[in-house]
Every structure is written in structure tokens, then in C-alpha cells.
Amino acid sequence: MQVSQALDMIEALLRAAEHPDITAVQRYGRDAQPGGQSPAGVKALHRSGSAAMLWAAVPPRDATPVPLPSDPLPPRWRAARILVLAHQLLDVARPDQLAQWELCRQAGVESPIAAALRLNARDGSVVYLRGTSAGGTSREPETDPFPDWQIPEGVREWHLRVNAPSAGPVPA
């Protein structure tokens, strides 16, 4: 699985989720492989103006799997929330291209839950998506503003929709 294919999948799932706190989903970065100066990723913009990003990184050897948390995470933990949301969406969508996905901790990365989402493709390749966030124009709510939101049925059928275009090099 190529990085662009993994990001296509994540972008399509985030769009299909129609989460009421996410106002836009955007692709960014120019690198086709992890580890470059302009890592490719998917950004979810939130009502508060903050952003949560999943971007391709080189998988560290010391990344260790962690369980999916059972309790909802506060909005101020945007990076952890986007990782958990992506994992939950994958649990519902069950993409044929993936053999497994798991949240991971990473040495040197402080995070309340996980630092990344490791995607193990059926072709034997691994795509490692780091979760990060950026603050917005207003303060994050203390509690989830949409606690009753449920993953919609459309997430199960995400692959039937036209996939988003691949993130390729941007012409100069």
C-alpha cells in the first residue's frame, strides 16, 4: 500500500463520517514517501478553529500497540481524538486492503493515548500515520460538544463512493 492510498482511505472515511465537529477535511503535503520535508497528510478542521492531522511518518522500531480507549477523550486532546476516530472508522469500514490497524505509542512522543495509527496492509506494507494537532481561534470545549454522535451507515459503504484524488506532487 502506498502512502497516497492510505491517505485516500482515511480522507474518504473522515468525509463519510460526517462528524458534526469537523467542518472540513483537507489533504496537504507533497512527499510521496514518509520522512521528507513536506509529509503528506490529512487535516480535519474543527468548529473551534483547531486542526487535527494524520500524516505519514517513518514507522519507528519501538512503536508499541495500545488498546483503543473505552471512554471519550476531551476535545483538547485533538491529536489523540483523530487517531481514535480513524481507528473507530476503520473498525466499521473494515477495508479489504488492510489486514490490521492499531494505535501505537512511540518513545519520545508525549501523548495521553497514542502517537500514531499503524496500518498493516494485506500486501505486507506498513503505513504509519502520526497524529498531531494545532490550536484554533477559540478555546476548546471542556467536554465533547456532540456526545451522541454515532458513526453513520455510510462509513460501511465508503469504498462504494468515488475515492478522493491521490495527493501527488503539487506543480510548481
C-alpha positions as CSV (number, residue, x, y, z in Angstrom):
1,M,0.0,0.0,0.0
2,Q,1.3,3.4,-0.9
3,V,1.1,6.4,1.4
4,S,-1.3,8.1,-1.1
5,Q,-3.6,5.1,-1.0
6,A,-3.7,5.1,2.8
7,L,-4.4,8.8,2.9
8,D,-7.1,8.4,0.3
9,M,-8.8,5.8,2.5
10,I,-8.5,8.0,5.7
11,E,-9.8,11.1,3.9
12,A,-12.7,9.2,2.4
13,L,-13.6,7.7,5.8
14,L,-13.4,11.1,7.6
15,R,-15.7,12.6,4.9
16,A,-18.1,9.7,5.1
17,A,-18.2,10.0,8.9
18,E,-19.9,13.5,8.6
19,H,-18.9,14.3,12.2
20,P,-20.6,17.5,13.3
21,D,-17.5,18.9,14.9
22,I,-15.4,18.6,11.7
23,T,-16.0,21.5,9.4
24,A,-13.6,20.4,6.6
25,V,-11.2,17.6,5.6
26,Q,-8.2,18.6,3.6
27,R,-5.1,17.0,2.1
28,Y,-1.7,18.5,2.4
29,G,2.0,17.8,1.8
30,R,3.9,16.9,-1.3
31,D,6.1,13.9,-0.3
32,A,5.1,10.6,-1.7
33,Q,7.2,8.7,1.0
34,P,7.4,9.4,4.7
35,G,10.4,11.2,6.2
36,G,10.6,14.1,3.8
37,Q,10.4,17.9,4.2
38,S,6.7,18.1,3.3
39,P,5.0,15.0,4.8
40,A,1.7,14.1,3.2
41,G,-1.3,14.0,5.4
42,V,-5.0,14.6,6.1
43,K,-6.2,17.5,8.2
44,A,-9.5,17.7,9.9
45,L,-10.6,21.3,10.8
46,H,-12.9,21.7,13.8
47,R,-15.5,24.2,14.8
48,S,-13.2,25.7,17.4
49,G,-10.7,26.5,14.6
50,S,-8.3,23.9,15.7
51,A,-7.0,21.2,13.4
52,A,-6.1,17.5,13.8
53,M,-3.7,15.9,11.4
54,L,-2.8,12.4,10.4
55,W,0.5,12.4,8.4
56,A,2.8,9.8,7.0
57,A,5.9,9.1,9.2
58,V,8.6,6.5,9.1
59,P,7.5,3.7,11.5
60,P,9.8,3.6,14.5
61,R,11.0,0.1,15.6
62,D,10.0,0.8,19.2
63,A,6.3,1.7,18.4
64,T,4.1,-0.5,20.7
65,P,0.4,-1.2,20.3
66,V,-2.0,0.3,22.8
67,P,-5.7,-0.6,23.2
68,L,-8.5,1.7,22.0
69,P,-9.7,3.7,24.9
70,S,-13.2,3.0,26.2
71,D,-14.0,6.5,27.4
72,P,-14.5,9.5,25.2
73,L,-11.5,11.9,25.0
74,P,-11.8,15.6,25.8
75,P,-11.6,17.9,22.8
76,R,-8.4,19.4,24.0
77,W,-6.7,16.1,23.1
78,R,-7.3,16.7,19.3
79,A,-4.3,14.5,18.2
80,A,-5.4,11.6,20.2
81,R,-9.1,12.1,19.2
82,I,-8.3,12.0,15.5
83,L,-6.3,8.8,16.0
84,V,-9.1,7.2,17.9
85,L,-11.7,8.4,15.4
86,A,-9.7,7.0,12.5
87,H,-9.4,3.6,14.3
88,Q,-13.1,3.5,15.0
89,L,-14.0,4.3,11.4
90,L,-11.6,1.6,10.2
91,D,-13.3,-0.8,12.7
92,V,-16.7,-0.1,11.0
93,A,-15.5,0.1,7.4
94,R,-13.2,-3.0,7.5
95,P,-11.2,-2.1,4.3
96,D,-10.2,-5.1,2.3
97,Q,-6.7,-3.6,1.7
98,L,-5.8,-3.7,5.4
99,A,-5.0,-6.8,7.4
100,Q,-4.8,-4.9,10.7
101,W,-4.7,-1.4,12.2
102,E,-3.6,-0.4,15.7
103,L,-3.0,2.6,17.8
104,C,0.7,2.9,18.9
105,R,2.8,4.6,21.5
106,Q,6.1,5.9,20.4
107,A,9.2,6.6,22.6
108,G,9.9,10.3,22.9
109,V,6.3,11.3,21.9
110,E,4.1,12.5,24.8
111,S,0.5,11.7,24.2
112,P,-2.3,10.7,26.6
113,I,-3.4,7.7,24.5
114,A,-1.3,7.1,21.3
115,A,1.1,8.8,19.0
116,A,0.1,7.1,15.7
117,L,-2.0,4.7,13.8
118,R,-0.2,1.8,12.2
119,L,-1.9,0.4,9.1
120,N,-0.7,-3.1,8.1
121,A,-1.8,-3.8,4.5
122,R,-2.5,-7.2,3.1
123,D,0.4,-6.7,0.7
124,G,2.8,-6.7,3.7
125,S,3.5,-3.0,3.6
126,V,3.0,-0.7,6.6
127,V,1.8,2.9,6.7
128,Y,2.4,4.8,9.9
129,L,0.2,7.8,10.5
130,R,1.3,10.2,13.2
131,G,-1.4,12.3,14.9
132,T,-0.7,15.9,15.7
133,S,-2.9,19.0,16.3
134,A,-2.8,22.7,16.1
135,G,-4.8,25.2,18.2
136,G,-7.6,27.3,16.9
137,T,-9.0,30.7,17.2
138,S,-11.2,29.8,20.2
139,R,-10.8,27.7,23.3
140,E,-11.6,24.0,23.0
141,P,-14.8,22.9,24.9
142,E,-14.2,21.1,28.1
143,T,-16.5,18.2,27.1
144,D,-17.4,16.7,23.7
145,P,-20.0,19.0,22.1
146,F,-21.5,16.1,20.2
147,P,-21.6,13.2,22.7
148,D,-24.5,11.4,21.0
149,W,-22.9,11.3,17.5
150,Q,-22.8,7.8,16.1
151,I,-20.8,6.6,13.1
152,P,-23.2,6.7,10.2
153,E,-24.0,3.7,7.9
154,G,-22.2,5.5,5.0
155,V,-18.9,4.6,6.6
156,R,-19.6,0.9,5.9
157,E,-20.1,1.8,2.3
158,W,-17.2,4.3,2.0
159,H,-15.5,2.2,-0.7
160,L,-18.5,2.4,-3.0
161,R,-18.1,6.2,-3.3
162,V,-15.6,7.7,-5.6
163,N,-12.2,8.0,-3.8
164,A,-10.7,11.3,-3.3
165,P,-7.9,12.1,-5.7
166,S,-4.4,11.0,-4.6
167,A,-2.1,13.5,-3.1
168,G,0.6,13.8,-5.7
169,P,3.3,16.4,-6.1
170,V,1.9,19.9,-6.4
171,P,3.0,21.6,-9.7
172,A,5.4,24.5,-9.1
